[in-house]
Amino acid sequence: MKVSLKHHWVVKPAEATWNGTVSLSECDQTFAVTHVPTIYYYRFCHDCLPSTDNIIKTLRTSLSKALVHFYPLSGRLRWIAGSRLELDCNASGIVLMEAETEAKLDDLGDFSPSPDLNSLFPRVDYTIPIDELPLLFVQLTKFQCGGIALSFAISHAVVDGQSALYFLTEWASLARGEPLGNEPFHDRKFLRAGEPPIAYPTFEHLQFNPPPLLLGQSSSEEEKKNETKGSMLKLTKHQVEMLRKKANQGNQGRSYTRYEVVTAHIWRCACKARGHKFEQPTNLCICVNIRNIMQPPLPKSYFGNAIVDVIANGVSGDITSRPLEYVARRVRAAIKMVTSDYANSTIDFLKNQEDLSKYQDIHAFRSKEGPFYGNPNLGVISWISLPLLGLDFGWGKEIHMSPGTHEYDGDCVILPGKEGDGSLTVAIILQAVHVDAFKNFFYEEIEC
């Protein structure tokens, strides 16, 4: 898709903000300079079509106000000893871009992730020195039909998904002329930012070990070269409940969550579609939100990263041949490992490393430099409970929202479907040769 950039602005806080250096927590450090992309699509009726100039004016003015409260986003990162980062809150600002395309929204079909949509996202140039690289990029693209796409690329070293959506929600409120809902909490010392380790890690942390390779291979280089393809697979509320019913059969009173059963289902289908040998080791990487797990819990408006990775593992033969309940149990067991003690042990593990470089971007799925988390492995992130939908900047709610366009095998996100209807959408990237088989297994296994 051809997209032409028309204008760009550096937007800074509307008022003077606190200046100084912030130590990042170990939860922030592992994501290094990765920016996470998301996109929202809006369609307007002919009689209520706002001008692009008015939309840009609204975005610029409200964003400048939002940055007064969320001032870390207008700062810059810089490297310090041990391949660690710190945040310079210097109000350098974020980048807002205006673009246009001759395409129509209807040309995008079901909005499945695709390299063809890359031009709808802000381009992040990682050759720029890190202390000059903005932490947030925003791109407004106008379609020929009058619809728009609003996309974001936000630094994962500064915020996780929950904090990013918290910011977008508050920004949208300000754009609508409403007051800020909750003041963000910026003190990262709640996750012991800048402090020395308390003790040596007391748990085994499999998430920092190299993931399994395909049997018979000595590296993942050949797998990295394979073409990949994205899919958006929809599950109705009824289909989700069918999976839960299947997983809950014979589970001795346990009731598995939607995330647990859908993730177990994805893992099984991926192993089948990839045609693994029975004894093939396979890892599933799970991101766990630790805000309410920590003792004491983090403040509700904590603004930063507060997630810990954990690994569920097994062999493909067991994953594919045993009941769904068995796989869901392995998913749950991994999640249940993440207690406050486990999270603190993870922090201590990372703090005990003299150099963090080999642990950065392991599970961000967007770096080809770190350990490969594609075939035979998988990473499934839950955005089910995040306030993704209904992002209204004053011109109505979106018609569709999706994660950014990726190309890395094994990257999977579970999203809420239409607002309030209980449906889910699975956005997954797999090697192109496995996609059709995965889709077939994905739906056939629900019915049988």
N, C-alpha and C positions, 0 to 999 in steps of 0.2 A: 504494500500500500504506500503510495506516495503522499508524504506529508510535508508541507512547506512551513518553516518557522518564520513568523512575521516580526515578533517583538520579544524582548525579554527584559526583565527588571530584577534588580536586587532589592528585596523587601527587608527592611530593618524594623526593629521594635518602634512603636509610635512614641514611646517615652524612654527615658533613661532607665537602664536595668542594671542589676548587680553585675559587676565585673570582677573576675578572679578565676582561679584555677580549681577545677573539681576533680578529685580522684575518682576514677571509675571502679566499680566493683568487679570481682572476677566474673560475675554473670555477664557483665558488659564486654569484658576483654576478649572472649572467645570468638566474637563475631567480627572483630577487626574493622575493616573499612567497608564491609558489605552494605549496600543499600537495598531495602526491600520494596519491590514495586507492587502497587495495587491500582485498580482503575474502576471508575464509575461512569456509566453511560446514562445520558438524560435525553428524553425526547419531548418536544413541545408541540402543542396543538398550534395550528396556523395563526389563530387569533391572539394567542398569548406568547408569541415568539419574542423573547427578550433580545436586545441587541448585544452583540459581543462586547461592545464598549462598556455597556452597563454591567455585564457579568464580570469583566476584568476589573472595573472600578470597585465593585463589591468585594471581589476576592482580595485585591490589594489592600483596601482600607481595613477590612476585617482581619486579614492575616497580620497586618502590622499591629493591630490591637492584641491579637492572640499571642504574638511573640513577646509582649510585655510580661505575660504570665508564664509562657513556656520558653523563657529566654535561653535555656541551654541549646535549643534547636538553631538559634542564630549564631552560635559559637563555632569553634573549629577544634578538631582533634590535633594532637601532636604526640609523636613517639617519645617514650622515655626508656630507661634501661630495662632490659629483659623482654624486649618486644612487647612492652605494655603501652597503653594509651592513657592520656589524661585529657580533660576537656577544658579548653580555654574559653570561658564565657566572655566574649569580646564584642558581641552585637554586630558581627560582620554581615549577618543577614542570610537570607535564603534566596533561591532563584525561582522566579515565576516566568513561564513562557507562554506565549500565544501562538497557535499554529492553525492551519486549515488544510483540508483535504477535499478532493473532488468526489470521494467515495460517499456513499449513503450508509446510515446505520444498518439498513436491511441487508447490505452487502456482507455484513459480518456474520450472518447466520446465527448460530447458537453461542457465539462469542467464545468458542473454545480457544484455549491458549495456543498460539501459533507464532512462529517467527515473523509471519506477515504483519502481525500487529505491533512489532517492536517499535515502529516509528510513532506509535501513539503514546509512548512512554518517554520520560525525560532520559536523555543520554548522559550517563555519568562517566566522566573521563578520569580514570584512575591513574593516568600518567601525571595528573596535576599533583604537586606536593600536598601531602595530607593536611598541612596547616593552612592551605588555601582552598581545600575542597569543601563546598557547602554540605551541610548535613541533611538538607531537605531541598528537593527539586519538585516543582509542580508544573504540569503542562495542561493547558486548556486547548483542545483541538475541536474546531468547528467543522461539522460535516455539511455536505451540499444540501441535505434535506433540512438543515436548521438545527439538528440535534448536536449534542456536544459530548465529548469524552473528557473527563477530569482525572488525570493520573498523578500518582505520587511516587517518589522514590525517597525513602527515609532511612537514615543511618541506623543500622542494627546495633552498632556499638553504643548508641545513645538510648534507644528504646526498643522494647519488644512489641509484639502485636497488640497487646492490651493497652499499653501506653500510647502507641501510635493512634489507635482508634479513639482513645480518650481525647487526645489532642484534636483529631479531626471533628469529633462530635462537638467539642467546645468551640472550635473555630466556626463550625456551621451555625451554632447558636448565636455567636456574635455577628455573623453575616446576616442573620434574620433580625437583628436589632434587639436580641434578648441578652440578659446579663450572663456572665460566666456562672456555670453551675457549681463547680468545685475548684478551689484553688489547688494547683498541683503541688505535691510534696517532693522537694528536690534533694533532700539529704540522703545521699547514698551510703552513709555510714551505717544505716540500718542493715545493709548487707556487708558491713565491715570493709567498706572501700578504703584503701590506703593503709589498713591495719595489717600487722604481721599475722601469720597463721597462729591459731590458738593451740593446735595439736597436730600431730601427723594424722593423715586420713585414717579413719577407722573402718571404712567400707571398701570393697573392691569396686572400682569404677571402670566398668567395661566400655563405657562410652569413649574412653580415651585410648583404647586399644585399636590397632588396625582392624577394620572389618574383614570378614571372610572373603576369600577369592573364589572364583569358579574352580571346581575341581580340575586339576591338570594344568592350571595356569599359575605362573610365578609372579604375575603382576596384573594390574587392571588396565594396562595401556591399550590393549586391543578393544576391550569393552568400551572405553572412552571414545573410541573413534566411530562407533556405530551411530547411524542416524536415529534421532529420537522424534517423538510425536506426542503432542498434548491432546487430552480428551477431557470433556466435561460430562460426567455421567450422573444423571439425575435419579434420585430415589424418592418415591412418594412416601408419605407417612405410613401408608399400608405396607409398603415393601420393607421399610425400616422395622416395623413391628413384626413382620414375618421373620426377619433375621433374628430379632430379639427372642421371639418364641422358639425358634430353632435352637438358639444358643442356650436358652434357659431350660431346655428339656434335660432332666436328670442332673441338674446342677445343685441339688441338695439345698434348695431354698435361696440360693444367690440369684440376684436379678442384675444382669449385666446392663451397663449403660449403652446408649446409642453409639458413643465413640468406641467403646470396647468391642461391640459386635461388628460394627462396620469396618473398623480397622482389622479385626481378625479375618473378616470376609475378603478385604483387599489383599491381605498378606497371602491367604490361600490361593486366590485367583492369580496373583502375580507369580507365585511359585509354579502353578500349573501352566500358565501361559508361557513362562520361560523354559519349560521342559526340563527341569532339573532332574538329576539322578536322585534316587531315594536318599542317599547319604550326604547330599549337598548341605553344608552348614549355611544358615541364613540368619541375618540380624535384622531386627526391626527397631529403628530409632524412634523414641517417643519423647516429645517435649512436654514437661510438666510445669504448670504454673505454681510457684511456691508462695504466692502472696499470703494465702490463708493457712499454709502448711507451717510456715515459720512460727516459732515461739519466742517472743510474742509475734502475732501476725503483723505484716507490713501495713502501713496506713493505706486506706482504700484509694487514695489519690497518688500513691507512689508513682513517680515518673522516672522510669528506667527499665532495665532488663531484670526480670525476676522469674526466669525459667531455668530448669535443670534438665539435661538430657538423661535418659535411662534406656537401657537396651533389653529387649526381649529377644531371645535366641532359640534356635531349634534346628532340626534338619527338615528339609523340604518334604521328604517322604511322610514324616509324622504330620506336618502342617497340612498336607493335601489329603491324606487318607483317613485321618482321625476326625471325629465330629467337630463341628464349629465350636462347641462348648469347650473343647480341649484348647483350641487356639485362643479363644476369648479369655480363658483362664490364665494363659501365659501372658497375654496383654495386661490383664488386671494385676497379676503378680508383679510385673515390672513396675507398674504405676504405684502400687502399694509400697514398694521399696522406698519411695521418695517421702521421707519424714523430715522433720526439722533437723534431726541429727545427720541424716544422709545429705541434706542440702549443705549443712555446715562442713561436712566431710569433703564434699565436692569443692567448696570454697578453699578449704585447707589444702587439698590436693593441688589446686592451681596455684595457690600462694607459695607452695613449697617448690615450684618450678622456677629455676633461675631464668629460663627463657621460654616464653609462651608460644613462640612462633609455630611449633609443630602441632599445637592444639587449636590454633585459630582457624575458623571457617570449616571445621570438621563436619559440622552438620548444618551449615548454612546452605548447602546443596548448590551453591552458585560459584564455587571456586574449583577450577580444574587442577589446582595445585595440591590441595589437601587429599586425605584418603578418600577414595571413590566410594560413594554410597549407592551406586546403582547395582545392576545384576551381579550377585544374587541377593542383594540387600534392598532395603526400602526404608524410607522415612515418612511417617504419616503425622502431619500436624493438624491439630483440631482448632478450627476457628468457630466452632459451633456456638459457643457461649459469648463470643465477642459481639459488640454492638456494630456489626458490619452494615446492616441494612437501614434504609430510611435516612440517608445522609442528605439533608435538605439545606441548601445555602440560601434559600429564599425563592427558588424557582421550581420547587417540588422535589419529590423523591426520585431516585434513580430507577431506571427500568432494568438495569443489570449491574452487578458488581462482580469482579473476579480478581484473583491474584494476578501478578504480572506474568509475562511471557517468559518461560524458562526453557532450557533445552537439555536439562540434565536428568538422565535416567534415574528413576527411583524417587523423584520429588513428588510428594502427594499432599494435598490439603483437603480437609473436609470442611465444607461451608454450609451454613444454613441455606435452605432453598428460598422460596417466596416467604415474605415476612408473615410469620404467625401460622403457617399451614402445616408445620411439623415435617416438611420435606427437607432433604439434604442434597447437596451436590458434591461429587468427588472430582476434584481437579487433579489429574495425574499425568506425569510424563514417563513414558516407557520407550524402549527401543522400538522403532517403527515395525519391525518384524513380529513383535509380540502384541501389538495393540489390538488387532482383530480378535485374536484368541482370548485376550484379557476381557474384552467387552462381552464376548459370548459366555465365558465362564461367569462373569459378573452378574448377568441377568438370569442365566439358566439355573445357577445354583440357588437363587432365591426361591424359585418355583418348585424345585424338587425336594 
